[in-house]
């Protein structure tokens, strides 16, 4: 998928002119670019701020060299590069095919002959790399592109010469936890045998749809990689001993890439003969997408209004480029998946108007940002005044400018997203440790850089190794968290662990109070709380029971004294880190209609059922004295926060869903429907044209005037109207 160039994107890199963005991340941006002769390439660049660092520039140069070494048979052909430019760049061919992760996710695990053929060809790629004394160091499904001629290995961003560790920081474990070798997970030297280990894990994924060490938090995965036996359940029986040997903990026990290729005994014939038909169809679809219209460069943001609407205009490759197409690629086209920035589904729900005269809000920006949640409803972002923090695939944080979508930083320290919180100005995080006995340390995080700052508190009676720990919310005077004591586990909670809800004074680090929490059974992965908020003197929490049931609990914020609680209807993922509907007087809930409970004591202040008792209402939102909610199959409703009296109520909206709170803007309120994001006039409830967006979660960022959309694979911004 192609994204529009921004107004400040360079107009040329060497002999190549960028025509669209393919993606971007913490290291740089990847463009679709064209040469004067019509050749179309993927052009990778490095952020200027990183290019000033000799270490990062050396890594880019090594990445370029490694891409040349692996060559066009097993990798993306390198056409040109300038690692010494002010902004280093690399131009490669466009690989026509999905990443292995995309193919398995969309079409299921591969049959045994496909796995054998895939493995043998990837072994050949490693043999070529290792023969030149280069190791990849980050083999994983998303770095393997599937074409009809064979797999291509891409993204050599952390590759290096075998035995040369000078580009890796001391103690750093560069790579992807689920597919790291044990030695790499501990920051030791990663040699060619480490690539073989990663390849065996990758083939396990291809055969089963999951890695040999499961899923979960990065630190948990690192622990399993180091100490646990691989789970080969579901691997074809004949492949189990082969992959088990390659997944040996000791590098000396693993086969070489050449030996592994022989053990795999690949079937004869071309690679395409062994690809599932659905994958071949996917490859053909991606080839056709090359001819799609290119998005037009966005105009500068003048600071007063919104950038121009994204408009598409035709910009087709030359006939010469098309006629030069081979089975694996158009000769001069390079894959979005190369360099690990994948094309992802662009929001694009049903368009068209359902009302009179009100324009739909157009997409202003969109960036790939894989939540890694495995679901359509990722965690709510953390909102600061001038930036938002979103969870990435690693469950760590990425900071974006909400006005433009511009990447600002990814955390360089090991912070997990559910262990971070903000008061809107400051960011706090748990300083994670791999040491079992390390204390629970709360650190300040620089919002401008993502780097860890001063220690806010050091809690020696709680363990920092427990990744089920949480930071829930913060104000100027109170910081709420969850911590535990006891031995860590690689598979969630342990029943012999003790868990606590606590409050700190962020100014001094002093603990204000601690309250015991129920234990969780062995293996449970349900965090104790989904969200928290301090409103005046009250702490309002959405609590998650072991059976998945939700409740709302209210405490006195400065002492932790429990005040009241009540069962809570709603979808857990939709409420994850979402703001609770609360104001100075009431908490607002969906319970057989809409209910307002007094914040002080939980007494019901009013109960609104509407004109049709029994209608299911979704979680509400409150703003400016009005409570908004979605009524399933009916539409959006608005009632007075003080009395529960109806302001307006839509009817007849059969497509209206009621899983998530609506998003309230300045002129409209938005709620999810089966055909898009429904919009209603804030004053009258009049139906407006729906927002054209894919399924996800939506949040208002008032300071920037943006409606932020979060899907499983993207973050996007719209005008908050």
N, C-alpha and C positions, 0 to 999 in steps of 0.2 A: 504494500500500500504506500502511496506517495503522499507526503505532507508538504504544505506550502513553504517556500523559502521565507525567512523573515526579512524585514527591510535592511537589516545590517549584515546579512550573510554576504560573504565576498562574491564578487561577480565572476571571478576566474581563479583557477589554480593551475599554473603552468598553461598547458594547451587545452584545458578542460573548463567548460562553463557549467556550473551547477544549474539544474532545472527543477529540482525538487529535493526535499529531504526524505531520506529513508528511515532515519531514526537518530538517536543520540543517547548519550549517557555521561557518566562521570569523567570519561577520558576525552571525549570529543564528539564530533558529529559525522554522520555518514550521509553523503549526498548521492543522488542520481545526477550524473554529469555527462556532457557530450563534448566530443572533439569536433574540430572543423570539418572532418571527413564524415561525420555522422555517427562515428563510433560512440556507443553509450556504455558508461562504466559506473561502477560503484566507487565513490571517492571518499576515503576515510581521512579525517583530519584530527588533529589534536588541539584541545583548548589552548589558547594563547598563554594562559596563566601556567599551564603545565609545561608548555614548550620552553619556558624560561628555566625549568629545572633540568639540569644535565642528566639526572637519573632517568626521568621520564622520556627525555629525548633519546637517550641510549636505548631504552626499551622499544621505542618506536622504530629505531633503526634496526634493532635485532628482529622485531616483528616483520619488517620489510624483507630482511635477509631470509628469515625462515619461510616466508611465503614464496620467495623465489626458489628456495631449495626444494620444497615439496613439489613444485612444478604444476603444470596444468592438468596432468592426469589425475592426481590425487588431491589437488587443491584448486583454488581460484587463480587463474593466470594473472600475473602481474604485468601490467602494460607500462606503467611509469610510476615514479615516486620521487619525492624530494624531501628526505628527512632533515635536510639542513635549512629548509625555508623557515621564514619567521613563524608561519603556521605549517608544521610538517604535514605532508599529505601522501596518500598512497592510492593509486588507481588500479582496480582489478576487474576481471570479467564478472558478468552478472550470471550467477548460477540459477538456472531455472529449476527450482524444486523446493520442497519444504525442508525445514530442519527435522531431524529425527524425532525431537520432542513433539513437534507439531504433528508429524505423521502418526505417531503412536497415540497421541492424545485424541486425534480426530478419527482415526481408523482402527485403533486397537493394536494389540500385540502382534508381532510378526510370526509367521509359521517357521518351523525349524529350518527348511531350506533357505529361506530369506536370511535368517540369522547367520547361518553358516557362510553364505555368500557375502553378506555384509562384513562379517568378521574377517574373512580372508582378505578382502580388498583393503580394509582398514589396517590390517597387519602389514600389507605391502606399503601403505603410506608411512607407517611407523618405521619400517625397515629403511625407507629412503631418508627419513629424517635422522634416524639414529646413525646411519652410515656417515652422515655429515656432522656427527657429534652435536646434534641439536635435539632437545627434548621439548615436548609440547607443554606439559605441566597443567593443562586445563581441558583434557578430553572429557566431554560430557555430551548428552544428546543434542543440546542446542548448538553445539559446534560441529555437528555433522550435517551436511546438506545432501539430500538424496536427489540424484538425477538418474535418467534412464541408462546412462553409461557407467554409473557407479557412484559411491559416496565420495564426497569431497570434504576434506578436513580444513576448517577455517579458524580464524581468530587466534593468532599467535601472540596476543598481547602480553602474555607472561612467559612465553617461550624463552629459552636461553641455551647457551652452549652447555653441553654436559660437563658437570664438574665446576661450572662457573656460577658462584652464588653471590657475586658482588652486586647484582641488581635486586637482590631480595633483602629487605630490612631484617635485622637480627630478630629472630623469634617469629617472623611473619609466616603465615600459612597461606600463601597466595594460591588461589584456585577456588573450586566449588566443593563445599564440604561433602555432599552426597557421593562424589566421585573422586575424592582425593585418595592418595595412597596413605598408608599409616605413617610412613616417614614424612610425607608432606604435611600431614595433619599436625605433626609435632614440630614443624619448622626445620626439619633436618633436610639433608640433600635429597633432591628428587632426581633420580637417574632414569635411564631408559626403562628399567623394570617397573618404575612407578607409572609410566605411560601404559605398560601392559596391564597393570592392576586396574587402572582407570578404564581401559578398553574392555576388560572383562566385566566391570560394573556396567558399562554402557551396553554391552551385549545382553546382560541380564535384564536391563530395562527394555531392550528391544523385544525380548522373548516373553516378558511378563507384564510390562507396563509400569514397573516400579524398580527402583534401584535395589541393590543387594543389602543395603543398610537402612532401608525404609525411608520415612520422611520425618519431619519435625524441625525443631530448632537447630540452628547451625552448631551450637556447642554440643547438643545431644548427638548429632550426626558425627561430629569429630570424635566423640567418645566411642561410639559404636565402631567407627572405622578402625580405631586403635585397638579395641579390646574384644568386640563381639564377632561371632562367626557370621559369615554372609548368609542371608536367607535366600536360598535357591528354590524355594517352593514355586512350582509352576514352570520351571525351566524344563525343556524336554530331557528325559532321563539320560539320553546318550550325551548330552552336553554338560550335565552336572559335573562329572569328574574333570572335564576340561576347564570349565570356568572356575571350579573350586581351586584347582592348582594355580591358576593365574591370579586368584584372589588371596594367595598365601600372604601371611603377615610379614614374613621375612623376604626381602628382595631376592636373596639367593635361591629361594625355593620356587620362584616363578620362571616360566619358560621365556625365552626370547620372543620377539615378535615373529621371527621366521618360524620358530618351533610351534608357536600357537597357530599360525596359519596352516601348518601341516596337520596339526591335531584336529583342526576344524573340518577337514575333509570337505571342502566346498563342492557343491554340485556343479556340473558342467553347464555350458550355455552362457548367454549374456545375462548381465545383472537384471535387465528389465524383465526377463522371463520369470524371475523369481519375486518381483515386486507385486504386492496385491493390486488388483485392478483399481481399487479406490485411490491408492497412492498414485498410480499412473494418471488417473483422471485429475488428481490434485496438481500434478506437475503440468499437465496440459492447461489447466486453468491459470496457473501462474505465468505460463508462457504467453497466454492471451492478454494477461494484465499489463504486459509490457507496452501494449498499444493503447492503454487507457489515456484519457486526457490528463495533462499535467496541471497541478494547481498553480494559480498565479501568485507571485510574490506579494506578501502582505505589506500594507502601507505602514509608515511609522505611526506610533501611538503618540498623539500630540499632548497627551496628559489630560485632555478635557473630555474626549469622547472615546469611542471604541475603534479599533482597527477595522479596516474595510472587511466586508464579508468575504470569505474564501470563495473564489470563483474559479472554475476550471476552464482551461482553454486547450485546444488540440495542440499536441507537440509530438508527432510520431517519429519513430526511428526511420532512417533512410532505407530505401529498398535494398541497397547494397548490404546493409547490416542484416536485414531479414534474410536475404538469400545466402548469407554466409552462415546461417544457423546450423548448428550441429545437433546431435541428439541430446547432449547435456546442457548446452547453453547457446544463446545467440552469441556468436564469437566474441563480441565486444560488450557483453552485458554481465554485470557482477551482482551476486545475490544479496538481497537485503539481509539474509541470515549471516553472510560473511561478516566477521567482526562482532558477532553475537548480538547485534541489534535486529530483532526479527520484526517483520511486518506483522501487525496485529489488526484485528477487526476494528475498523473505524466506526464510531457511533453513526448510525444511520437508520433510525427507526422510521416508521411510516410518516410521510409528510402530509401535505394537504391541510386544508383548513376545516375546522369543525365549528367555526364561529364567524363573526362578522368583523372584518377590517383590522384585526389586531395581528401584526406580523409576528411570525415565529422568531425566537432568538436564534441567530445563526452561530455556528461553531466559530470561535475565535482562534483557538489553538488546541492541539492535541499532541500528546507525547506518549510513546510506548512506555509503560511502567508496570511490569508484571507484578501483581500483588502476591503471587505465590500462594494465594489462599485456597486454591482449588475449588473456588465457588464464585458465583456471580456477584457476591456482596462482600467486598473487602472492607477492612477496618476504615473507620472514618479518619480523615486526615487531622493532624494537629494544626490548629490555626494560630498563626502569629499575625502581627499587624501588617507585615510586608512580605510574608512568605508562608507557604504551607509545607508540612512534612507528611509524606505519604510512605506507606509500607511497600517495600520491594519484595522480590521473590525470596531473598535471603531473610526476610522479616526484619531487615534493618531499614533505616530511614533515608529518604531522598528529599532534598529541599528544592522547591520550585517557586518561581515568581508567579503569583496567581494572575497577574495582569497579562503576561505574555507566554507563560509556560516555560520560560527560560530556565534551564538547569542551573542550580546554584551550588549544590554539593551533595555528596553521599558521605555518610559518616565513615571516617577512617578508623575509628575505634569500634570495638565490638559491642555495640548497643543494639538491643532487640526492641522492636517497635512497641510491644506491650509493656516494656520497661522504660518508656519515655513519656513525659508529659510536659505541659507548658501552662503558664499563667497568662499567655498572650504576648509576653515580652521576653521572659526567660524560659530556657529549656533545661529540663533535668532528666537524668538517666541513671540507671543502675550500672555501675562499673562491673561488667561480667568478668568472671575468672574461671579458668579451667582447674584451679586448685580446689580440692574438696573442702578444705577447711578455711578458705578465704572468707573474710567477713563481708557483710552486705554494705557496699559503699555507694552512696548517692553522689553523683558528680554533676556539676554545672556544665552545660554544653554551650559553646559559643554559637549563637544563632547565625552569625555571619559566615562561619567556616565549617561547623559541624565537629570541631575538635573539642576534646574534653578539657575542661578548665579545672577550677578549684573543687576540692572535696567539700560537699555540703554537710554530709554526715557519715559517720562510720559506726555501724551497728554490729558490735562484736558477738552478740548473742544470736544473730541471724546469719545465714550462709549466702554468700554471693554466687555460689555455683548452681543454685536451684533456679532453672530457667522458668519455672512457674511463678516466680516473683513478679510483682507488678508495681508500677506507679500509676495512680488513678487520676489525680487532678491536683492542681496547685493554685494558690492565691498568693498575695503578698505576705500572708502570715501563716498559712497552713499548707503543708505538703502531705498528701495521703498516699500510702503505699501498702503493699502486701509482701510479707516475707516469711520465710520458713527456717526451721532448724531440723537437722537430721542428715542422713546420708543421701547423696544425690542418686538419681536413677536415670537410666538411659531410655526408659519407657514411660515417662510421665510421673505422676505422684507415687509416693509410697505411703502405705497406711501407717507406718511408724514415724512419719514426719509430723512435726508440729507446725501449725500455720497461724499467722497473726495479721490483723489489720492494725496499722499504726499511723500516727500523725507526727510530723516534725514541724518545727519552726524553721523555715528555709533561711532565715536571717542569721540564726545562731547554730543550727544543726541539732538543737536540743529536742529530745523526744517528748511530746506532749502527753501521749497516752498510747496504750497498746490493748487490743482486744483479741481474745482467742477466737479462732475460726474452726469449723468442723474439719475433721480429717477427711482425706480423700482415699478411696480404695486403691490398691496397687494397679498401676497402668492407666489410671484416669488421666485424661488430657484436658478436662474442663477447668478453665481458670475460675477462680472464686468470683470475680466480678467482671461484668461487661463494661460498665462505665461508672463514673462518679462525678459529682459536681458539688461545690460549696455555694450555698445561697444564703447570704447573711450569716447567721449563727448556726446554720444547719448543713449537715452533710447528707446528700441524697445519693444513694447507690442502687444500681441494678445488679442484683445478686443472682448467681447461677448455681442451682443445686446439681448434685451429681446426676440426677435423672433428666437434666436439661430444663427442668422447671425454673421459671424466673420469679423473682419477688423484688419489690421495691422496699428498701429499708432506709430509715431516716435516723440520724444520730445528731447529738449535740457536737458541733464541729470542734470546739476547744477542749472537750473532756472525753468525747467518744461515747457518752452515755446513750444507749439505744432509746429512742423515743417511740417509734411505731414501725410496723411493716405490714405489707399486704401483697397477696399474689398479683402477678403481673401478666397480662396477656401480651402476646407479640412474638415476633420471630427473632431468635437470638442473633443471627448474623446481621439483621437489619439494625439491631440496637448496639452492636459492638462499637464501643467508644463514642456512640452518638450522644448528643446533649439530651439530658432529661428535660421534659417539659415542666418547668417550674418557674415561679416568680416569687415575689416577696411574701405572698399570702398563701398560695396553693401549689400542690402538685397535681398535674393533670394526667389522667390515665384513660386507656381504652378498656372498659369492663362492662359488657352488656350496654353499650352506648359509650358516652363520654362522662367521666366522673372527675369532679374536683374535690380533693381532700385538703383540709387545712394543714399547712406545713408544720404548724406547731404540735398538733396532736393527732392528725390523721382522721379527724371527724369529717364525714362527707358533708361538703358545703352545698353541692348541687349534683344532679344526675340528669343528663340530657340523652333521651332516646330518639329524638327526632320524630318525624311523621310515621315512620315504619318501624315499630318495635321489633327487635330481633335482627336488625341490620348489623352486620359486622363492621366495626370501626377500627381503623389502624391506629398506631401510636400517634398522639397529637404533637403539635408544635404550638408555642405561644409567642406572640409578639405584639407589643403596643396594646395590651388589654384585650386581645382577641385570640381565641383558641381555634386552630385549624386542624382538620383531620380528613382522612379519606373514608368514605362510606362505600364498602364493597358493592359493586354493581349499581351504585347510585351516582356518585360523584363526590366532589369536595364539599365540605361544610365549614361554616364559621359561626362561632358562638361567643357571647360575651364572657370574658374570663371571670368577672365578678359574680355573674348571676346565672350563667348557662343559657340565657335566652338566645334564640337563633338570630343571627345577623343575616345570613343567607344560606341556602342549601340547594345544591344542584340535584337533579333527578334524571333518571333515564340513561345514565352513563353506564351501560352494561359492561364496558371494558375497564372500568375503574377497579384498581387493585387496592388492597389495604394491608400491605406488608411492612411499610416503612413510613416514617413521619414525612409530611409534606415539607417543602422548602419555601420559605416566605421571602419574597423580594420586596422591592419598593412600590411596585404597582401591581404585581401578580403573585399568586401562590401556585406552586407546582406540585403535582402528585403523579405517581406512576400509574400508567394504564397499559393495557395489552398492546396498544398501538402507538405508544410513544409516551412522552412526558406531558401529561395534560396540564393546561394552564387556565387559571380563572382570574378575572378582575378582582383585585383585593377588596374593593369597596362594595361591589355588587354581585360578585360570583358569576358574571357573564362569561360564557365559554370563549376562550381565546384559542388561536391556532396553536397546536401542540409543538413543543420543542422537539426537534428532530434529533433524537439521541437513542443510543442502545441501552439495554438493561444495565443497571448499575445502581449506585447510590449517589445522591445529590446533596450538596451542601452550599450554604450561602457564605461568601466571604465579603462582608460588608465593606471593609476599608478599600478593597480593590474594585468593588462593583462587579464581582464575578460570581456566577453560578458554577461551582466546581463539580464535575462528574467523575466518579471513580468506578471503573469496571475492573474485571479480573485482569485485563491486559493493557489498560490505558488510563490516563488521566487527561481530562479535557476541561476547557473553560468556555463559558458562554456569558453574554451580558446578563447581569442580574437586574432584570427589569421590574 
